[in-house]
């Protein structure tokens, strides 16, 4: 990387759609469309060292100890396990009625997250599995007629980032609480060929995403599993709202108070501060009753800034 030189080239067949490194960096697994099998490559020699009889694969992931390759096919509702030492299938352990999924392990190897589309309902979500017991422990998100493109765990395993086709934001989830933490707005996922890819930096402060905009870098500054307010009510984009609305939200665990901003355009709120006309004051709780009746057909925007407790009150 430092020399910025091409170190080698693997002569993989065309139509490669997924490439993953083994945890020790000695091996690469590739998959492809249609009749391309899963292939194993030696990084040092750049030669093929194995071929697995799985075709039209959409997702690959090595187990954290590097002993297993986890394989998800486009039109198969099963996730397959392949032992790399013997190059033998050792199980088809996880189902769930989903297909065409990205997959990733939590950093501690305890959880496997698998995004996919339910065959019966054409809705996509991310399933959380306890890998050792093969038990489904939760589901994150529910998007009808859309596909989960990419998922990534934060380095501490507390946050899962989720990129959904035809969705503008990137979704951030609290893994343990299985609640949405927030949205990264402005991400463009309108092309699956350009928009697949999420990865956290090792310190967890930044998220890198691929999109139709190019490569995006997001500063997160998330100190814990659920650091920010979430679950706004009325929800984002909700219509037919009562003309004297009550704004409510679920606070993050560190928040003691909340600064609330309310206006008629998004731009009014982006750079607003307590001196702005949109500032509605510091709220001790997690709800605010808008005192004035709203005009019919008017679109409104609101913003919550959480104020943490002692000693810093940031």
ChimeraX attribute file (.defattr): number of C-alpha atoms within 10 A of each C-alpha:
attribute: neighborCount
match mode: 1-to-1
recipient: residues
	/A:1	6
	/A:2	4
	/A:3	6
	/A:4	6
	/A:5	7
	/A:6	7
	/A:7	8
	/A:8	10
	/A:9	10
	/A:10	13
	/A:11	10
	/A:12	15
	/A:13	12
	/A:14	9
	/A:15	13
	/A:16	16
	/A:17	15
	/A:18	17
	/A:19	15
	/A:20	17
	/A:21	18
	/A:22	19
	/A:23	15
	/A:24	9
	/A:25	12
	/A:26	13
	/A:27	18
	/A:28	20
	/A:29	22
	/A:30	22
	/A:31	29
	/A:32	23
	/A:33	18
	/A:34	11
	/A:35	13
	/A:36	20
	/A:37	18
	/A:38	23
	/A:39	20
	/A:40	22
	/A:41	21
	/A:42	16
	/A:43	17
	/A:44	11
	/A:45	12
	/A:46	16
	/A:47	14
	/A:48	17
	/A:49	12
	/A:50	13
	/A:51	15
	/A:52	17
	/A:53	10
	/A:54	17
	/A:55	18
	/A:56	22
	/A:57	26
	/A:58	21
	/A:59	26
	/A:60	26
	/A:61	24
	/A:62	23
	/A:63	20
	/A:64	18
	/A:65	11
	/A:66	18
	/A:67	14
	/A:68	21
	/A:69	20
	/A:70	20
	/A:71	23
	/A:72	28
	/A:73	23
	/A:74	19
	/A:75	14
	/A:76	16
	/A:77	20
	/A:78	18
	/A:79	22
	/A:80	21
	/A:81	21
	/A:82	19
	/A:83	15
	/A:84	17
	/A:85	9
	/A:86	9
	/A:87	14
	/A:88	12
	/A:89	15
	/A:90	13
	/A:91	12
	/A:92	13
	/A:93	13
	/A:94	18
	/A:95	14
	/A:96	14
	/A:97	14
	/A:98	28
	/A:99	24
	/A:100	24
	/A:101	30
	/A:102	26
	/A:103	25
	/A:104	23
	/A:105	22
	/A:106	23
	/A:107	15
	/A:108	11
	/A:109	15
	/A:110	15
	/A:111	22
	/A:112	23
	/A:113	26
	/A:114	26
	/A:115	30
	/A:116	27
	/A:117	26
	/A:118	19
	/A:119	15
	/A:120	8
	/A:121	11
	/A:122	14
	/A:123	18
	/A:124	26
	/A:125	23
	/A:126	25
	/A:127	21
	/A:128	22
	/A:129	20
	/A:130	15
	/A:131	18
	/A:132	10
	/A:133	9
	/A:134	14
	/A:135	13
	/A:136	17
	/A:137	12
	/A:138	15
	/A:139	17
	/A:140	22
	/A:141	19
	/A:142	14
	/A:143	16
	/A:144	13
	/A:145	13
	/A:146	17
	/A:147	25
	/A:148	27
	/A:149	24
	/A:150	26
	/A:151	25
	/A:152	23
	/A:153	23
	/A:154	22
	/A:155	18
	/A:156	14
	/A:157	20
	/A:158	18
	/A:159	26
	/A:160	24
	/A:161	25
	/A:162	24
	/A:163	28
	/A:164	26
	/A:165	20
	/A:166	17
	/A:167	18
	/A:168	16
	/A:169	18
	/A:170	22
	/A:171	20
	/A:172	22
	/A:173	24
	/A:174	20
	/A:175	25
	/A:176	13
	/A:177	13
	/A:178	17
	/A:179	17
	/A:180	21
	/A:181	24
	/A:182	20
	/A:183	16
	/A:184	14
	/A:185	11
	/A:186	12
	/A:187	21
	/A:188	23
	/A:189	23
	/A:190	16
	/A:191	12
	/A:192	17
	/A:193	12
	/A:194	15
	/A:195	24
	/A:196	20
	/A:197	18
	/A:198	21
	/A:199	19
	/A:200	20
	/A:201	12
	/A:202	11
	/A:203	10
	/A:204	19
	/A:205	15
	/A:206	17
	/A:207	18
	/A:208	15
	/A:209	23
	/A:210	21
	/A:211	21
	/A:212	16
	/A:213	14
	/A:214	12
	/A:215	14
	/A:216	15
	/A:217	14
	/A:218	12
	/A:219	11
	/A:220	12
	/A:221	11
	/A:222	13
	/A:223	10
	/A:224	14
	/A:225	20
	/A:226	24
	/A:227	19
	/A:228	22
	/A:229	21
	/A:230	20
	/A:231	15
	/A:232	18
	/A:233	14
	/A:234	15
	/A:235	13
	/A:236	10
	/A:237	8
	/A:238	9
	/A:239	10
	/A:240	7
	/A:241	14
	/A:242	11
	/A:243	14
	/A:244	13
	/A:245	16
	/A:246	14
	/A:247	16
	/A:248	17
	/A:249	17
	/A:250	15
	/A:251	22
	/A:252	18
	/A:253	14
	/A:254	17
	/A:255	21
	/A:256	17
	/A:257	19
	/A:258	21
	/A:259	17
	/A:260	23
	/A:261	23
	/A:262	19
	/A:263	17
	/A:264	13
	/A:265	12
	/A:266	14
	/A:267	10
	/A:268	16
	/A:269	21
	/A:270	10
	/A:271	8
	/A:272	15
	/A:273	14
	/A:274	13
	/A:275	7
	/A:276	12
	/A:277	13
	/A:278	19
	/A:279	18
	/A:280	16
	/A:281	12
	/A:282	16
	/A:283	16
	/A:284	13
	/A:285	14
	/A:286	18
	/A:287	16
	/A:288	16
	/A:289	10
	/A:290	14
	/A:291	9
	/A:292	9
	/A:293	10
	/A:294	15
	/A:295	10
	/A:296	10
	/A:297	10
	/A:298	8
	/A:299	15
	/A:300	13
	/A:301	16
	/A:302	19
	/A:303	18
	/A:304	21
	/A:305	16
	/A:306	22
	/A:307	20
	/A:308	18
	/A:309	13
	/A:310	10
	/A:311	6
	/A:312	7
	/A:313	12
	/A:314	10
